[in-house]
Amino acid sequence: MEMPNLFAMSGNYELFSSQLDEVIQNYQGLKRIVSENNDYLKGIIDIPNDDGKIIGSFLIEIRFNQKFPLRFPKLFEVGGEIPDEPDWHINEDHSCCITVEPEEILICERSITVVQFVKNYVIPFLANHIYRKTTGNYKNGEYAHGIQGYLQFYEKLFKTSDRKLWNEYLDFTFSHKRIPCGRNDRCLCGSDIKYKNCHYKIFDTLKHIGKNNITNHLSYISLL
């Protein structure tokens, strides 16, 4: 008995598949690969500098992610230009780690298209690797790979490395604990910024990431 194609049964896969031709029209080095399990993109993508001059090319694959369009499609660099190592932002499944998951959740909150993914995230990610090969460093100072990246993200978001304050701020966000200041008062964190322009926005961001996701991320950080 033939097993059902789980990807084809997914409405998210149908959405992903329907967008591949638009990507090909914009990036002619990419081709649709028809596979038994699911279609994907494969081919050469050129990386321009700010003046439009091509500074490098990569052989890549773009494959379906079951959480698409609320997460990025999966990007694979398959030409050997990027070392298959965590330090080069490569995941255990050999896909490229473009950013930390909480930031990806925020980016894709209202969904993302495959064309947007390629233009706004694939090309800058690959360009940054060209920069690292040239200079030894990433240009944009992006998050570290893995758990360290989660730590950096939340330290930046919470504006503190004090994890006791993290838990307190999460209580304010998700447990309806009374916040000890008004919108126009000095922020509870002690800054000279009004609450509405400081941690109010942070608490709103936490809500968008979601309690379950944050719990998972912080459980990883606790391993450090």
MONOR-V465694 format. One record per residue. N is the residue number from 1. RES is the residue in one letter. PSI is psi in degrees with one decimal (none if undefined). BURIAL is I if it has 16 or more other C-alpha atoms within 10 Angstrom, else O. D_LAST is the distance of its C-alpha to the last C-alpha in Angstrom with 1 decimal. Layout:
N,RES,PSI,BURIAL,D_LAST
N,RES,PSI,BURIAL,D_LAST
This chain:
1,M,131.8,O,47.2
2,E,132.5,O,45.2
3,M,142.5,O,41.7
4,P,147.7,O,41.2
5,N,101.9,O,39.4
6,L,-33.7,O,36.4
7,F,-45.1,I,35.7
8,A,-26.1,O,39.3
9,M,-14.3,O,39.3
10,S,127.0,O,36.6
11,G,-31.0,O,38.0
12,N,-36.9,I,34.9
13,Y,-42.1,I,35.8
14,E,-39.1,O,39.4
15,L,-46.3,O,38.2
16,F,-50.0,I,36.1
17,S,-37.8,I,39.1
18,S,-17.3,O,41.5
19,Q,-5.8,O,39.7
20,L,-37.5,I,39.7
21,D,-35.5,I,43.2
22,E,-38.0,O,42.6
23,V,-43.9,I,39.8
24,I,-37.5,I,42.3
25,Q,-34.2,O,44.9
26,N,-26.8,O,42.6
27,Y,89.2,I,41.0
28,Q,-9.8,O,43.8
29,G,-9.4,O,41.9
30,L,142.7,I,40.0
31,K,149.9,I,41.8
32,R,127.1,I,41.4
33,I,120.6,O,40.7
34,V,116.2,O,42.3
35,S,158.8,O,40.3
36,E,-36.6,O,41.1
37,N,-47.6,O,38.0
38,N,151.7,I,37.6
39,D,153.6,I,38.6
40,Y,173.6,I,36.4
41,L,142.3,I,36.8
42,K,142.9,I,36.9
43,G,-168.6,I,38.4
44,I,132.1,I,38.2
45,I,128.8,I,36.9
46,D,143.2,I,38.0
47,I,114.4,I,36.0
48,P,157.8,O,38.1
49,N,-171.7,O,37.6
50,D,-21.9,O,38.7
51,D,2.8,O,42.3
52,G,0.3,O,42.2
53,K,134.7,O,42.4
54,I,122.7,O,40.6
55,I,-4.0,O,38.0
56,G,163.7,O,36.5
57,S,149.0,I,36.5
58,F,143.7,I,34.1
59,L,119.0,I,34.8
60,I,164.5,I,32.7
61,E,142.4,I,32.6
62,I,116.0,I,31.8
63,R,162.3,I,31.4
64,F,140.8,I,31.3
65,N,130.1,I,28.1
66,Q,-20.5,I,28.9
67,K,0.7,O,27.4
68,F,139.6,I,29.7
69,P,14.1,I,30.9
70,L,5.2,I,28.1
71,R,163.6,I,25.7
72,F,149.8,I,26.5
73,P,167.4,I,28.5
74,K,129.5,I,26.8
75,L,131.1,I,27.4
76,F,129.9,I,27.8
77,E,113.3,I,28.9
78,V,10.2,I,31.2
79,G,-1.3,O,33.2
80,G,12.0,O,30.9
81,E,-27.9,O,30.6
82,I,124.4,I,26.8
83,P,139.1,O,24.9
84,D,68.4,I,23.3
85,E,146.8,O,19.9
86,P,-36.0,O,16.5
87,D,-19.0,O,17.0
88,W,21.2,I,20.1
89,H,48.6,I,18.6
90,I,128.9,I,19.8
91,N,171.2,I,18.4
92,E,-30.5,O,18.7
93,D,10.0,O,22.1
94,H,4.2,I,23.2
95,S,161.2,I,23.5
96,C,134.6,I,22.7
97,C,98.0,I,19.6
98,I,-36.0,I,21.6
99,T,174.6,I,19.2
100,V,152.5,I,16.3
101,E,-43.3,I,17.5
102,P,-36.7,I,17.9
103,E,-38.2,O,20.1
104,E,-39.5,O,21.9
105,I,-44.9,I,22.7
106,L,-40.9,I,24.3
107,I,-41.0,O,26.2
108,C,13.4,I,27.6
109,E,-40.6,O,28.2
110,R,21.0,O,32.0
111,S,156.8,O,31.8
112,I,148.0,I,31.9
113,T,163.9,I,34.6
114,V,-37.4,I,34.3
115,V,-44.1,I,36.3
116,Q,-41.0,O,34.1
117,F,-46.8,I,31.1
118,V,-49.1,I,32.8
119,K,-47.0,O,34.2
120,N,-17.1,O,31.4
121,Y,-43.1,O,28.3
122,V,-52.5,I,29.3
123,I,-46.9,I,31.6
124,P,-36.5,I,29.3
125,F,-47.4,I,26.4
126,L,-37.8,I,28.7
127,A,-37.2,I,30.3
128,N,-30.7,I,27.1
129,H,-33.2,I,26.7
130,I,-42.8,I,30.3
131,Y,-42.0,O,29.4
132,R,-40.7,O,26.5
133,K,-29.0,O,28.8
134,T,-40.1,O,31.4
135,T,-18.7,O,29.4
136,G,-5.5,O,26.1
137,N,157.0,O,24.1
138,Y,146.0,I,23.6
139,K,-39.6,O,26.2
140,N,5.2,O,24.6
141,G,43.2,O,21.2
142,E,173.0,O,19.5
143,Y,150.5,I,15.9
144,A,164.2,I,13.6
145,H,144.3,I,13.4
146,G,-143.6,I,11.0
147,I,-37.2,I,7.7
148,Q,-33.9,O,8.2
149,G,-41.1,I,11.5
150,Y,-45.3,I,10.7
151,L,-46.4,I,9.1
152,Q,-41.9,I,12.2
153,F,-50.1,I,14.5
154,Y,-30.9,I,13.8
155,E,-41.0,O,13.9
156,K,-42.7,O,17.1
157,L,-49.6,I,18.4
158,F,-15.7,I,18.0
159,K,28.0,O,19.1
160,T,154.4,O,16.7
161,S,1.9,O,13.2
162,D,107.3,O,14.2
163,R,-20.9,O,12.5
164,K,-38.8,O,15.6
165,L,-34.9,O,17.7
166,W,-49.3,I,15.9
167,N,-38.4,O,16.9
168,E,-42.8,O,20.3
169,Y,-34.1,I,20.8
170,L,-35.5,I,20.0
171,D,-42.2,O,22.6
172,F,-34.9,I,25.1
173,T,-44.7,I,24.5
174,F,-13.3,O,24.7
175,S,8.5,O,26.3
176,H,27.6,O,29.3
177,K,137.6,O,28.5
178,R,129.6,O,31.1
179,I,127.1,O,30.0
180,P,37.5,O,31.6
181,C,156.4,O,33.3
182,G,171.6,O,35.6
183,R,-36.0,O,35.3
184,N,5.8,O,37.2
185,D,165.5,O,35.7
186,R,137.9,I,33.3
187,C,148.2,I,29.8
188,L,-18.7,I,27.9
189,C,-9.8,O,25.1
190,G,-1.4,O,27.7
191,S,169.0,O,28.4
192,D,12.6,O,32.1
193,I,143.8,O,31.7
194,K,145.7,I,33.3
195,Y,-40.6,I,31.1
196,K,-21.3,I,32.6
197,N,3.7,O,31.4
198,C,-103.5,I,27.9
199,H,-16.8,I,25.7
200,Y,-43.8,I,28.3
201,K,-34.3,O,27.5
202,I,-45.0,I,23.7
203,F,-36.1,I,24.4
204,D,-40.5,O,26.7
205,T,-42.0,O,24.0
206,L,-40.5,I,21.7
207,K,-38.5,O,24.6
208,H,-34.4,O,25.1
209,I,-40.0,I,21.6
210,G,138.5,O,22.2
211,K,-46.1,O,20.7
212,N,-41.4,O,19.8
213,N,-44.4,O,18.1
214,I,-40.8,I,16.1
215,T,-43.5,O,15.2
216,N,-44.4,O,13.9
217,H,-42.6,I,11.9
218,L,-27.1,I,10.3
219,S,-33.5,O,9.6
220,Y,-44.9,O,7.6
221,I,-34.9,I,5.6
222,S,-15.8,O,5.4
223,L,-14.9,O,3.8
224,L,none,O,0.0
